[in-house]
Amino acid sequence: MINCQKIKNHFEVHGWKYVTVILGVSFANTAFCDTTDPLKAIIEPEVSAMFGPKSTVAYYIYVGEIVLGAITYAKNKNPLILLGVPILVLFTSGMFTYIAPTS
């Protein structure tokens, strides 16, 4: 039988999980991203320039992948690493295109 003490103990132990889920859902809700937002026209080009597929962040991630792949190959002499670097770069490029802001 469930009594009030068991429920209270459950929320004392696991309550932070419920609060985290509620806050996460509320912050990720698309209702907060209204298209009539007056700042959207100002912020969207800056975000696209910073984190878009042709941005400097993407460029540095690509360069980092290539450099780390070369270092890993030099340490291990495994030719599969050389095959994995272009696949990783293509995957990253695809993800940047996928997550790019759409107008």
ZIFENPE-V607466 format. One record per residue. N is the residue number from 0. SS is DSSP state (helix for helix, strand for strand, loop for the rest). PHI is phi in whole degrees, -180 to 180 (NA if undefined). OMEGA is omega in degrees with one decimal (* if undefined). Layout:
# ZIFENPE-V607466
n=N ss=SS phi=PHI omega=OMEGA
n=N ss=SS phi=PHI omega=OMEGA
This chain:
# ZIFENPE-V607466
n=0 ss=loop phi=NA omega=179.9
n=1 ss=loop phi=-93 omega=176.6
n=2 ss=loop phi=-116 omega=-175.7
n=3 ss=helix phi=-65 omega=-179.5
n=4 ss=helix phi=-66 omega=178.3
n=5 ss=helix phi=-66 omega=178.6
n=6 ss=helix phi=-65 omega=179.7
n=7 ss=helix phi=-63 omega=178.7
n=8 ss=helix phi=-64 omega=179.0
n=9 ss=helix phi=-62 omega=-179.3
n=10 ss=helix phi=-73 omega=175.4
n=11 ss=helix phi=-68 omega=-178.6
n=12 ss=helix phi=-83 omega=-171.9
n=13 ss=helix phi=-109 omega=-176.2
n=14 ss=helix phi=-62 omega=-179.3
n=15 ss=helix phi=-63 omega=178.0
n=16 ss=helix phi=-67 omega=179.7
n=17 ss=helix phi=-66 omega=178.8
n=18 ss=helix phi=-64 omega=179.4
n=19 ss=helix phi=-63 omega=179.9
n=20 ss=helix phi=-65 omega=-179.2
n=21 ss=helix phi=-63 omega=178.8
n=22 ss=helix phi=-66 omega=178.8
n=23 ss=helix phi=-62 omega=179.5
n=24 ss=helix phi=-68 omega=-178.4
n=25 ss=helix phi=-69 omega=179.0
n=26 ss=helix phi=-76 omega=-179.8
n=27 ss=helix phi=-89 omega=-177.3
n=28 ss=loop phi=-67 omega=-179.3
n=29 ss=helix phi=-72 omega=177.7
n=30 ss=helix phi=-65 omega=178.0
n=31 ss=helix phi=-78 omega=-178.6
n=32 ss=loop phi=-106 omega=-178.0
n=33 ss=loop phi=-70 omega=-178.8
n=34 ss=loop phi=-75 omega=178.8
n=35 ss=loop phi=-91 omega=-179.3
n=36 ss=loop phi=-66 omega=-178.3
n=37 ss=loop phi=-69 omega=-179.9
n=38 ss=loop phi=-85 omega=-177.2
n=39 ss=helix phi=-61 omega=-179.2
n=40 ss=helix phi=-65 omega=-179.5
n=41 ss=helix phi=-85 omega=-171.6
n=42 ss=helix phi=-83 omega=-173.8
n=43 ss=helix phi=-59 omega=177.4
n=44 ss=helix phi=-64 omega=179.0
n=45 ss=helix phi=-69 omega=178.4
n=46 ss=helix phi=-66 omega=178.7
n=47 ss=helix phi=-65 omega=178.5
n=48 ss=helix phi=-69 omega=-178.1
n=49 ss=helix phi=-83 omega=-171.9
n=50 ss=helix phi=-121 omega=-179.0
n=51 ss=loop phi=-74 omega=-177.2
n=52 ss=loop phi=-66 omega=-179.1
n=53 ss=loop phi=-112 omega=-175.5
n=54 ss=loop phi=-93 omega=178.1
n=55 ss=helix phi=-71 omega=177.6
n=56 ss=helix phi=-63 omega=178.3
n=57 ss=helix phi=-63 omega=179.8
n=58 ss=helix phi=-61 omega=-179.7
n=59 ss=helix phi=-68 omega=175.5
n=60 ss=helix phi=-66 omega=177.4
n=61 ss=helix phi=-61 omega=-179.9
n=62 ss=helix phi=-63 omega=178.0
n=63 ss=helix phi=-63 omega=177.7
n=64 ss=helix phi=-63 omega=-178.7
n=65 ss=helix phi=-67 omega=-179.3
n=66 ss=helix phi=-65 omega=179.1
n=67 ss=helix phi=-65 omega=175.1
n=68 ss=helix phi=-64 omega=178.8
n=69 ss=helix phi=-66 omega=178.2
n=70 ss=helix phi=-65 omega=179.3
n=71 ss=helix phi=-65 omega=177.3
n=72 ss=helix phi=-65 omega=-179.5
n=73 ss=helix phi=-64 omega=179.8
n=74 ss=helix phi=-78 omega=-172.4
n=75 ss=helix phi=-101 omega=-175.2
n=76 ss=loop phi=55 omega=179.0
n=77 ss=loop phi=-101 omega=-177.4
n=78 ss=helix phi=-68 omega=177.2
n=79 ss=helix phi=-67 omega=176.5
n=80 ss=helix phi=-66 omega=177.7
n=81 ss=helix phi=-66 omega=175.4
n=82 ss=helix phi=-76 omega=-177.3
n=83 ss=helix phi=-74 omega=-178.2
n=84 ss=helix phi=-64 omega=177.8
n=85 ss=helix phi=-64 omega=177.6
n=86 ss=helix phi=-65 omega=178.5
n=87 ss=helix phi=-65 omega=178.7
n=88 ss=helix phi=-65 omega=177.5
n=89 ss=helix phi=-64 omega=177.7
n=90 ss=helix phi=-63 omega=179.5
n=91 ss=helix phi=-63 omega=177.7
n=92 ss=helix phi=-62 omega=177.1
n=93 ss=helix phi=-63 omega=179.6
n=94 ss=helix phi=-69 omega=176.7
n=95 ss=helix phi=-64 omega=177.4
n=96 ss=helix phi=-69 omega=-178.6
n=97 ss=helix phi=-68 omega=-176.4
n=98 ss=loop phi=-91 omega=-179.8
n=99 ss=loop phi=-61 omega=179.3
n=100 ss=loop phi=-66 omega=178.7
n=101 ss=loop phi=-106 omega=-178.7
n=102 ss=loop phi=-88 omega=*
